[in-house]
Amino acid sequence: MVVVLKHFFLLIGVIPVLFIFTIPSVQAIKFAAQKETLEGIESIYVQINIDQPLKNFGVTEEKIKTEVMHKLQEIGIRVLPKMVRKISGSSMKGNLFVSYNLNELHQIPFFALHVELALLRPVYLHTNKKVPWLVTTWTGKHLAIINREKLQENTDRITRKLVGEFLNDYMTVNPVTFLPQTQDTYVYNSQGTVRHHKYTGRVEKLTNGEWQEIAPSIQ
């Protein structure tokens, strides 16, 4: 009887934790004014860091990096081949790091997944303008409690959500005034959040980093 009650109270103690983290399953931590730091950025280097426990479930850095790079290029951001460590001329550049950490919860059959997306840019300190420092100017963090079966699915969902929040902030302070080479059949609104396909008539709206159709094309 004592053992049964012990497990009962243990379960009662766990339920609120699962509720907090799963509805919604992830909470983002953002600085209120950090979107302004994205103004004028033209080029970004992308680096994905996944710890070994998550790699063991088949989540790969190559796949995530390809998807993140594609999202950046969709709105005209140039992807750089090397990390930006110096300030060169008037070019506005940054480094986008997406890091993943997975920990198994031993008392319950779930995992704690922590994902952080951070933009680091080289800046000069006011007291020393000779040596640039890499400083985090934008960050989003998510912590989720998920089961083994939903691990890959939730990893992809969290990544899309964080990248979407980053791109939404970017588009807010960087209205599209040009047509990216891969999107030259589209006409954008002044905020870069709605685009119109010149040939089919399809209209799409940028929502959480995804282009969603709001008016059908003419067939």
C-alpha positions in Angstrom: 0.0 0.0 0.0 2.8 2.4 0.9 4.5 1.6 -2.5 1.3 2.3 -4.4 0.7 5.6 -2.6 4.3 6.6 -3.3 4.0 6.1 -7.0 0.6 7.8 -7.0 2.0 11.0 -5.4 5.0 10.8 -7.7 2.6 10.8 -10.7 0.5 13.6 -9.3 3.8 15.6 -8.9 4.7 15.0 -12.5 1.4 15.9 -14.2 1.7 19.6 -13.5 5.2 19.7 -15.0 4.0 18.0 -18.2 1.1 20.4 -18.4 3.2 23.5 -18.1 5.7 22.5 -20.8 3.3 20.9 -23.3 0.4 23.3 -23.4 1.9 25.0 -25.2 4.7 22.4 -25.4 7.3 25.1 -25.9 7.8 28.6 -24.6 10.0 31.2 -26.3 12.2 33.6 -24.4 12.8 36.8 -26.3 14.1 40.3 -25.6 11.5 43.0 -26.3 13.6 45.3 -28.5 15.9 42.7 -30.1 14.2 42.8 -33.5 15.7 46.3 -34.1 19.2 44.7 -34.1 18.3 42.8 -37.3 17.9 46.0 -39.4 20.2 46.1 -42.4 21.6 42.6 -42.2 22.3 41.3 -45.7 24.3 38.1 -45.2 24.3 35.3 -42.6 26.4 32.3 -41.8 24.5 29.2 -40.5 25.8 26.7 -38.0 23.9 23.8 -36.4 25.0 22.2 -33.2 23.3 18.9 -32.1 24.4 16.9 -29.1 25.1 13.2 -29.5 21.9 12.0 -27.7 19.7 13.7 -30.2 21.9 12.5 -33.1 21.3 8.9 -31.9 17.6 9.4 -32.8 18.5 10.3 -36.4 18.4 14.1 -36.2 21.1 15.4 -38.5 22.9 18.8 -38.7 23.0 18.6 -42.5 19.2 18.3 -42.9 18.4 21.1 -40.5 21.1 23.4 -41.9 19.7 22.9 -45.4 16.2 23.8 -44.3 17.3 26.9 -42.4 19.5 28.1 -45.2 16.5 27.7 -47.6 14.3 29.8 -45.4 16.8 32.6 -45.3 17.3 32.5 -49.0 13.6 32.7 -49.6 13.5 36.2 -48.4 16.7 37.3 -50.0 19.3 36.8 -47.3 22.6 35.7 -48.7 24.1 32.6 -46.9 27.8 32.8 -46.2 30.2 29.9 -46.4 32.4 31.0 -43.4 31.8 32.4 -39.9 31.8 36.2 -39.7 34.4 37.3 -37.1 35.4 40.7 -38.4 33.6 43.9 -39.4 34.3 44.6 -43.0 33.3 47.9 -44.6 29.6 48.7 -44.6 28.4 45.2 -45.2 25.9 44.0 -42.5 26.6 40.3 -41.6 25.9 37.9 -38.8 26.2 34.3 -37.6 23.1 32.2 -36.9 23.6 29.4 -34.5 20.9 26.8 -33.7 21.8 24.5 -30.8 20.0 21.3 -29.6 20.4 19.5 -26.2 18.5 16.4 -25.3 18.3 14.9 -21.8 16.4 11.8 -20.7 14.1 12.1 -17.7 14.7 9.0 -15.6 11.5 9.1 -13.5 9.2 9.3 -16.4 9.5 8.0 -20.1 10.0 11.4 -21.6 12.9 13.6 -22.8 13.7 17.2 -22.2 14.6 19.0 -25.4 16.2 22.4 -25.3 16.6 24.4 -28.6 18.2 27.8 -28.9 18.5 30.0 -31.9 20.9 32.9 -31.6 22.3 35.5 -34.0 25.8 36.6 -33.1 27.4 39.7 -34.7 30.9 41.2 -34.5 30.9 44.5 -32.7 33.4 46.9 -31.2 33.3 47.7 -27.6 33.1 51.4 -26.7 36.3 51.1 -24.8 38.2 49.1 -27.5 37.5 49.7 -31.2 40.4 47.6 -32.4 39.3 44.1 -31.6 35.8 42.9 -32.6 33.7 40.7 -30.2 31.0 38.3 -31.2 27.9 39.4 -29.3 24.4 37.8 -29.3 21.9 40.4 -30.6 18.9 38.1 -31.1 17.9 34.9 -29.4 14.9 32.6 -29.1 14.8 29.6 -26.7 12.4 26.6 -26.4 12.2 23.9 -23.8 9.9 20.9 -24.4 9.0 17.7 -22.6 8.3 15.1 -25.3 8.1 11.3 -25.7 10.4 9.1 -27.8 7.9 8.6 -30.6 7.4 12.4 -31.2 11.1 13.3 -30.9 11.9 14.0 -34.5 8.6 15.5 -35.3 8.8 18.0 -32.4 12.4 18.8 -33.2 11.4 19.9 -36.7 8.4 21.8 -35.4 10.4 23.7 -32.8 13.0 24.5 -35.4 10.4 25.9 -37.8 8.8 27.9 -35.0 12.1 29.5 -33.9 13.2 30.3 -37.5 9.7 31.7 -38.2 9.9 34.1 -35.3 13.4 35.2 -36.4 12.3 35.8 -39.9 9.1 37.6 -38.8 11.3 40.0 -36.7 13.7 40.4 -39.6 10.9 41.2 -42.1 9.4 43.7 -39.7 12.6 45.9 -39.7 13.7 45.1 -43.3 10.9 45.7 -45.7 11.6 44.0 -49.0 12.6 46.6 -51.6 14.1 44.1 -54.1 13.3 40.7 -55.6 15.6 37.8 -54.6 17.0 36.0 -57.6 15.1 32.8 -56.8 11.8 34.7 -56.4 11.8 37.0 -59.5 8.3 36.0 -60.5 6.8 37.5 -57.3 5.8 41.1 -56.4 6.1 41.9 -52.6 4.2 44.4 -50.6 6.2 47.2 -48.8 6.6 45.1 -45.6 7.7 42.0 -47.5 5.0 39.9 -45.8 2.6 39.4 -48.7 3.7 38.3 -52.2 1.8 38.1 -55.5 2.8 35.7 -58.2 2.8 37.7 -61.4 1.8 34.9 -63.8 -0.6 32.7 -61.8 -2.3 35.3 -59.6 -1.5 33.3 -56.5 -1.2 35.5 -53.3 0.7 34.3 -50.3 1.2 35.7 -46.8 4.3 35.1 -44.6 3.3 33.5 -41.3 5.8 32.1 -38.9 8.4 31.9 -41.6 6.1 29.9 -44.0 4.4 31.3 -47.1 0.8 30.4 -46.9 -1.7 30.8 -49.8 -4.4 33.3 -49.1 -5.8 33.6 -52.7 -5.8 30.8 -55.2 -3.9 30.8 -58.5 -5.7 31.2 -61.9 -5.5 27.9 -63.6 
